[in-house]
Amino acid sequence: MALKPTTTAQDAYVEMFERHHSQAHNELIDKLNEVALKLYSISMDKHYLRDAILVEVSKALMETKKYFRALESNTPRNYEIEGKLVMLWGLAAAPLSMLDKELGILCELEDENWLHPDGWTNDEIIEFGVKLDLISRTFMRLSFPVSVWH
């Protein structure tokens, strides 16, 4: 989905949240993959942006993965953890929006339905958990020198 340059946060909110949660979490994963590719090409004079994105997204991914693992084992929803996830993704939104405005908007909106798995099937929770794990590994590899992975 491409937002118009003049789209306000409120318009984006309406447009994004009218969609089904699986579409929203697929979009999140796709956008994070796109940003990961862009991070490889950031010049050294902008390393602060790369570092900020890696730190904030990695924290948000780690906590989100932990939560979805708990949900996979049929642990009930935890509104306190969901609130923490909203905060972590909100903190990741600012540096992310410098590379991808749509992803920044997706991460900063407090009621993002991919963070609130009400009505998700267990299969959807597991599928999203796998996707989170894969994108988390991508960001982890970006955090360390390539030689660590050989």
VOPAGU-2260 file (C-alpha; in pm, 1 decimal, decimal comma):
REM VOPAGU-2260
SITE   aa  ch    i         X         Y         Z
SITE  MET   A    0       0,0       0,0       0,0
SITE  ALA   A    1     142,7     334,5     -96,1
SITE  LEU   A    2      33,7     636,1     102,0
SITE  LYS   A    3       8,7     972,8     -67,3
SITE  PRO   A    4     274,9    1223,2      45,0
SITE  THR   A    5      -2,1    1440,7     189,7
SITE  THR   A    6    -157,4    1158,5     394,0
SITE  THR   A    7    -206,0    1258,6     756,0
SITE  ALA   A    8    -145,2    1017,7    1041,1
SITE  GLN   A    9    -521,3    1003,0    1102,6
SITE  ASP   A   10    -593,2     916,5     737,1
SITE  ALA   A   11    -323,7     650,0     746,2
SITE  TYR   A   12    -474,6     513,8    1067,2
SITE  VAL   A   13    -817,0     473,0     907,3
SITE  GLU   A   14    -672,5     321,0     590,5
SITE  MET   A   15    -442,5      77,4     767,6
SITE  PHE   A   16    -679,3     -46,2    1034,8
SITE  GLU   A   17    -965,1    -124,5     803,7
SITE  ARG   A   18    -754,6    -417,3     686,4
SITE  HIS   A   19    -746,5    -764,2     834,9
SITE  HIS   A   20    -471,5    -824,5    1091,5
SITE  SER   A   21    -290,0   -1083,9     880,1
SITE  GLN   A   22    -250,9    -830,1     601,7
SITE  ALA   A   23    -118,3    -579,5     854,7
SITE  HIS   A   24     138,0    -818,2    1001,5
SITE  ASN   A   25     247,0    -932,3     656,1
SITE  GLU   A   26     296,3    -567,7     561,1
SITE  LEU   A   27     502,0    -509,0     875,1
SITE  ILE   A   28     732,5    -801,5     795,6
SITE  ASP   A   29     765,7    -697,3     429,2
SITE  LYS   A   30     847,9    -338,7     526,1
SITE  LEU   A   31    1102,9    -451,3     786,1
SITE  ASN   A   32    1271,0    -665,2     519,2
SITE  GLU   A   33    1285,1    -363,1     286,6
SITE  VAL   A   34    1439,4    -149,0     560,7
SITE  ALA   A   35    1694,6    -420,3     641,6
SITE  LEU   A   36    1808,3    -412,7     278,5
SITE  LYS   A   37    1833,5     -32,6     290,8
SITE  LEU   A   38    2045,3     -52,0     606,8
SITE  TYR   A   39    2317,5    -235,0     416,3
SITE  SER   A   40    2361,4      65,4     190,2
SITE  ILE   A   41    2363,6     342,6     451,3
SITE  SER   A   42    2688,5     536,3     430,4
SITE  MET   A   43    2922,2     552,9     727,9
SITE  ASP   A   44    2844,2     920,3     785,6
SITE  LYS   A   45    2488,1     816,3     873,8
SITE  HIS   A   46    2582,4     528,4    1101,5
SITE  TYR   A   47    2385,6     692,5    1385,7
SITE  LEU   A   48    2061,5     632,4    1189,9
SITE  ARG   A   49    2157,2     272,0    1118,0
SITE  ASP   A   50    2247,3     213,8    1484,1
SITE  ALA   A   51    1926,4     373,1    1612,3
SITE  ILE   A   52    1714,3     158,4    1380,9
SITE  LEU   A   53    1901,5    -159,2    1472,0
SITE  VAL   A   54    1873,1     -96,6    1846,2
SITE  GLU   A   55    1508,0      10,9    1856,3
SITE  VAL   A   56    1377,8    -247,8    1608,1
SITE  SER   A   57    1578,2    -527,9    1770,8
SITE  LYS   A   58    1431,5    -446,6    2114,2
SITE  ALA   A   59    1079,0    -435,3    1974,5
SITE  LEU   A   60    1128,1    -758,3    1779,3
SITE  MET   A   61    1270,1    -944,0    2079,7
SITE  GLU   A   62     982,4    -851,5    2306,4
SITE  THR   A   63     722,6    -917,6    2037,2
SITE  LYS   A   64     872,8   -1261,6    1968,7
SITE  LYS   A   65     862,9   -1345,9    2341,0
SITE  TYR   A   66     498,7   -1245,2    2361,0
SITE  PHE   A   67     394,2   -1442,9    2056,4
SITE  ARG   A   68     580,7   -1750,4    2184,1
SITE  ALA   A   69     377,2   -1725,2    2502,3
SITE  LEU   A   70      58,2   -1695,0    2297,8
SITE  GLU   A   71     157,4   -2004,3    2097,2
SITE  SER   A   72     152,1   -2204,6    2418,5
SITE  ASN   A   73    -201,8   -2080,7    2488,3
SITE  THR   A   74    -104,0   -1823,7    2748,9
SITE  PRO   A   75    -387,8   -1569,5    2773,8
SITE  ARG   A   76    -346,2   -1222,8    2623,7
SITE  ASN   A   77    -159,8    -981,6    2845,0
SITE  TYR   A   78    -271,1    -621,6    2804,5
SITE  GLU   A   79      26,4    -491,8    3001,9
SITE  ILE   A   80     271,3    -660,1    2763,3
SITE  GLU   A   81      72,2    -539,1    2463,4
SITE  GLY   A   82     103,1    -184,4    2600,8
SITE  LYS   A   83     478,7    -230,2    2635,1
SITE  LEU   A   84     496,1    -353,0    2275,3
SITE  VAL   A   85     306,2     -46,9    2156,6
SITE  MET   A   86     562,1     169,7    2336,5
SITE  LEU   A   87     861,9     -19,5    2192,8
SITE  TRP   A   88     730,3      -4,6    1836,3
SITE  GLY   A   89     649,6     362,7    1890,1
SITE  LEU   A   90    1013,9     424,6    1986,6
SITE  ALA   A   91    1127,1     240,7    1673,8
SITE  ALA   A   92     897,1     451,5    1456,0
SITE  ALA   A   93    1103,2     772,8    1458,6
SITE  PRO   A   94    1427,3     635,5    1314,2
SITE  LEU   A   95    1239,2     392,9    1087,1
SITE  SER   A   96    1036,1     673,0     933,7
SITE  MET   A   97    1357,3     830,9     806,3
SITE  LEU   A   98    1396,2     530,1     573,9
SITE  ASP   A   99    1032,1     432,7     524,0
SITE  LYS   A  100     750,8     671,3     616,3
SITE  GLU   A  101     478,1     405,8     584,1
SITE  LEU   A  102     662,2     174,7     823,3
SITE  GLY   A  103     710,6     461,3    1065,9
SITE  ILE   A  104     336,9     529,7    1062,2
SITE  LEU   A  105     259,3     159,2    1099,6
SITE  CYS   A  106     482,3     136,2    1407,3
SITE  GLU   A  107     376,2     454,3    1585,4
SITE  LEU   A  108       1,0     402,1    1588,0
SITE  GLU   A  109    -102,5     284,4    1930,2
SITE  ASP   A  110    -392,7      63,7    1832,6
SITE  GLU   A  111    -207,1    -140,3    1571,6
SITE  ASN   A  112    -406,5    -460,1    1544,4
SITE  TRP   A  113    -106,8    -684,8    1476,2
SITE  LEU   A  114      -1,2    -614,7    1834,5
SITE  HIS   A  115    -341,7    -712,1    1973,1
SITE  PRO   A  116    -407,6   -1071,5    1865,2
SITE  ASP   A  117    -773,1   -1078,1    1960,2
SITE  GLY   A  118    -946,3   -1343,7    1753,8
SITE  TRP   A  119    -626,4   -1476,2    1594,5
SITE  THR   A  120    -619,0   -1850,1    1537,5
SITE  ASN   A  121    -332,3   -2047,3    1687,5
SITE  ASP   A  122    -202,7   -2111,1    1334,0
SITE  GLU   A  123    -192,6   -1734,9    1264,8
SITE  ILE   A  124      -5,0   -1674,5    1589,7
SITE  ILE   A  125     248,0   -1946,7    1503,9
SITE  GLU   A  126     288,4   -1817,8    1146,8
SITE  PHE   A  127     352,1   -1464,2    1267,8
SITE  GLY   A  128     596,8   -1595,8    1529,1
SITE  VAL   A  129     798,3   -1768,6    1256,4
SITE  LYS   A  130     804,6   -1449,9    1048,2
SITE  LEU   A  131     915,3   -1248,1    1352,0
SITE  ASP   A  132    1194,7   -1495,9    1413,5
SITE  LEU   A  133    1321,9   -1469,3    1055,5
SITE  ILE   A  134    1320,1   -1089,7    1044,7
SITE  SER   A  135    1477,5   -1077,6    1390,2
SITE  ARG   A  136    1767,5   -1289,1    1262,7
SITE  THR   A  137    1810,7   -1049,2     972,2
SITE  PHE   A  138    1839,3    -752,7    1209,5
SITE  MET   A  139    2072,1    -947,3    1439,1
SITE  ARG   A  140    2305,3   -1018,7    1147,2
SITE  LEU   A  141    2308,0    -648,0    1066,0
SITE  SER   A  142    2414,8    -576,5    1425,3
SITE  PHE   A  143    2729,4    -788,8    1410,8
SITE  PRO   A  144    3022,9    -809,4    1172,5
SITE  VAL   A  145    2980,6   -1063,3     893,9
SITE  SER   A  146    3273,4   -1267,2    1027,9
SITE  VAL   A  147    3064,6   -1364,5    1333,3
SITE  TRP   A  148    2827,5   -1558,0    1107,2
SITE  HIS   A  149    3090,4   -1774,1     929,0
